[in-house]
């Protein structure tokens, strides 16, 4: 998991079919000079501190179980951190 902060939203006029209806957020990675795009599963807002699951963990956030290998997801917000200033 990666800890970060939501810094924006990614807008797209066209998406791959597996991303239709999914909200994509730009998350700045804490302590690093980089950001990643994650599927929003918790209605996170700009400025929220979040944990992002990656790889198979991200697929399990969207659809738990062994039959999720076809999901188009490598990063998903799995936790909004409370009380983080």
N, C-alpha and C positions, 0 to 999 in steps of 0.2 A: 504494500500500500504506500501511497505517496501523499504527504501532507501539503496542502496548498491553499490558495485563496482565489475565489472567482474574480476574474478581472474583466470579463466581458462575455458576450454571446457571439456565436458564429452563425451567420445568416447565409443561406444558400437558396438560390432559385430552383436548383435541381439537386436531388439526392439519389443515391443508390436505393433500390427498393427496400433493402433491409433497414434503412434509416428513416423511411417515411414516418412522419408523426413523432419523431424523436427530437428533443431539444438538445442542441450542442453548446457547451460552455467552454470558454477559454479559462484555464486554471494556471495561475502562476505557481511554480513549484517553490516552496519555502527553502531559503538558503542557496538557491541556484538561480542562474541567469537564463532561465528557460521557462517555457509554458507548454501545456499540452491541451488537446481537445478531448473532452470527456462527455459522454452521454449523461444528461441530467435525469436522475431517477427520483429526486426528492424536492423538486421545485426550489433549488438553490438560487440565491440572488447575488448580484454583484457585491463584493465585499465580504461575503460569507467565507469563513474558514471551513475547509472540507477535507475529507479523506477520499482519495481516488483509488479504486481497485483497478489493477491492470491485468492483462492477459486472460487466462482462464478464470481468474477471480472476477474480472469484469463481466464475463459472460454469465457467471453464477449469480451476480447481482441482478441481471435481467431475467434469467430463467434458470433457477437451480436444477441441477441434475446432470446426468451424463449425456443427455441428448441435445446439448446446446452448442455443439461444435460448428453449426452452420450460421450462428448469429454473427452479424457484422459489428463487432465491438472489441476494442482493445483497451478502453479506459471508460470507467463508469463511476459517477459519484455515489459512494456507498454510505457516507456519514456527513452530517453537518455538525461541526464542533460548536457546542454551546459555551458561552462565557469567554470566548477568545477575543481579546481586545485587539 
